[in-house]
Amino acid sequence: MKVMTLTAALLVAGSVLATAGVASADTSTGKASVAVTGDNGILQIDKAPGADTKDATGNTTAKGASIDFGKVTLTQLAEKAQTLPATLAAKTFQVTDTQDSAKWQLTGAVTNFTVAGTDKKFDGTLTINNVPLSTDTSATQGAKLFDAESDGTWNDSHTTWNNNDVKASILVPQTAKVGQYEATITYNLTSGVPADTASATPAGK
């Protein structure tokens, strides 16, 4: 115990001696600066359900898989049209914005559900995040699924956004015939579009 007390006293004394006689004769201030810009940045869809996954350079790193709504039987369709749900897990959608875009929004449009090589088809009324997808695949007419202020998570630099869990569904009509149906979803990411001009708005926005 005595050794510990002595050591502390010597340290304090040394500190006092080291600062003794030091006086400030003048004070001056300067500045340091750095610019953070969006130069050479990107605005891209990194991930979306059914679409290929891209890296920061825009290269495909993984092939997309269809949103799987399972199956429905003719017996079920004989009773009524069937709504088939699916859950799109968190981080199914990912948007990277290193341009510091004023605003961005992600829209979606979908084709009819068809059976390859046949004339079998139905509309499907695909819904994602409570938004029925448009049947117009142009960038200006797709239904807005998310925007830069939508619920989700951002990385530390606030440049990469991911969705929270969201629901999806399709409606299979009673007129659907036996077959494996597939539709093509077109996602469009645009910047500088005010939120109130979107053709559809997610729930809670």
N, C-alpha and C positions, 0 to 999 in steps of 0.2 A: 504493500500500500504506500509506503514512504517513497519507494522508487518511482512509482507512477506519479505522485504529487510533484516530485522534484523535476522530473522530465517535463511536465506541463509548465512549471515555473520557468525553466530554461528556455522553452520555446517562446513564451510570452516575452521574456526579456530580449531574446534575439530579435523579435519582431519590432520591439520598441527601438532598439539600437539601429536597425536597418532603416527606419524612417526618420530618425532624429536629424534635424538640421535641413530637412527638405522643405522648401517654400516655393509657391507658385508666383513667378514673376510676370507671366502674361498668359492669356488664353486666346486661342484662335479656333475657328470652326471651318470645316470644309465639307464637301459633299461627295457622295458616290452615287452612281446611277446605273441602271440596267433597263433595257427595253424588252418586254415580253410581247411577242407579236404572233399573228396567225399566218405569217409568211410561209409559203410552201406547205400549208396544212391541207388536210383532207376533210371532206364531209361524206361519209359513206355508211351503208348498211353492212355491218360486219356479220350479223346473223339475223335470220328471220325464219319462221317455221316453213319447212319445205324448200328453202333456198340454200344455195351453197354458202359455206362459211369463208370469209375473207380475212387476210391478215392486214397489217397496217399499210402494206404496199399495194393492196388490191388483188393480191394473188389468192386463188382458191386453195384452201387448206383442207376442206372436207366437203364431200358431196351432201346435198340436202336430201332429207327423207320426207316423204309425204306425211301430212298430219293424218293419223290413223283414227278414223271414226268407227272402226270395228265393222260389224255386219248387222243386217236386218233381214228378217225372213218374209216371204210372201204371206205367211199366216198373219204376221203382225200388220203388214200393209193392208190386208183384207179388212182389218178392223178400222184402221185410220192411218193417216200420214204419221211418220215417226221422226221425232226430233232426237238426234244422236249427239251427245255432248263429248267434249274432250277438254282436258286441262293442259294449258301451255305453261310449263313451269317457268319460274324466275330465270332470267338470263337466256330465254329463248330468243328474245329480240335484243340486239345490241347495235347501238349507233355511236360512231366516233366522229367528233367534231373538233379538229385542231385548227380550224380556220377562224374560230370565234364568230360563227355565223350569228347574225342578229336574232334570228329565230329559225327553228327547223320543225318540219312536221313530216310524219311518216304516214302515207296513205296506202290503201290496198284496194285492188280490184280483182275480180275472179271470173273465169269463163264458166260455161255450163259444165256439169259433170257428164262425162261421156264414156262409152265403152269403145276402146280402140277397134277400128275396122268395122264398126257398125253404125247405125243411125240412132242407137239408143242414147237418150240424154234426158237430163232434168236440170232445173235451175239450181236447186240446193240451198239457196238463201244462206250462204256461209256467213257466220257471225263470229267476229273476234273482238274481245273486250267490250261486248254488248253493242258492237257496231256492225250492222249488215254491210258486207263489202259491196262496192259498186260493181256493175257489169261493164263500166267504161274504164279501159285500161290506160287512159291518158293521165299524165301527171297532174293535170288541173282538176280532174273529175273523180279521182279515186276517193273513197271514204276515209276520213282522217281517223287513224287508229291511235296515234300517240303524237305528242309534240314535246318540245324541250322542257315544258313545265309539268308533264305527266308524272304520275306516281312511278317511282322506280328508284334505282340506286346509281350513284355516280362514283367514279374513281376519285382519288385524292386531288387530281388536277382538274377535275370537273370537265373532262374532255370525252369520257366514254360513259354512255348511259345504258343501263339494262332494265328491262321490265320486271315488275313483280309478277306473281302468279296471276294469270288471266284465264278466262273461260272461252271456249270456242264451241260452235254447234253447227250442224246442218239439218235441213228438213228434207227427208226423203218422201216424195209424194206417193200416193197409192198407185199411180200409173207407172211407177218404175218397174222395169223388167229385170230378169235375172242377168247378172253380169258384174264385172269388176270395174267400178266407175272411178274416174279421176278428173280433177279440174286443175287448171293452171292459175296460180295466184301471182299477180304482178304488184310488187311493192315499189313505191316511188318516194324518194327522200328529197325534199325541197327546202330551200332556205329563204328567209326574208318574207315569209307569208304570215300575215296577222292571223291569230287563232280564230277570230270571228268570221273569217272567210271560208273556213273549212266546210265541206259538205256534210260532215257528220262529226259528232263530238262524243268521246268516251264518257261513260257514266262517271259522275262526280266531278266533271270538269265544266 
